[in-house]
Amino acid sequence: MSRKLSKFGKDAGMVAAGGAVAYAGLLAIVAAIVLLLARTGLPLWASALIVGLVVAGTGYFLVKKGLDAIKAEDLTPRETIDSLKEDTYVANPVRRRAA
């Protein structure tokens, strides 16, 4: 079990590192889009504002969609509850005699 946890920790670290590198790449792409819009004649502040609004709107949409999906999910461990109820019934000899 400890070997599996160690491997899981290393794998989780790789996922985190990959996410950080991907985020840095996204920031570079956003900066490039801002500069590209500025080359079309827009002031730099307007280019950054437009790109920022688009990125923030996309982020809001993704967060809202994820939160709605989480709220809709029933996280109650129904099978575990039923199993525990059954175990309690089987383990309690007084209830078995009464039934």
Secondary structure, 3 states (H helix, E strand, C coil): CHHHHHHHHHHHHHHHHHHHHHHHHHHHHHHHHHHHHHHCCCCHHHHHHHHHHHHHHHHHHHHHHHHHHHHHCCCCCHHHHHHHHHHHHHHCHHHHHHC
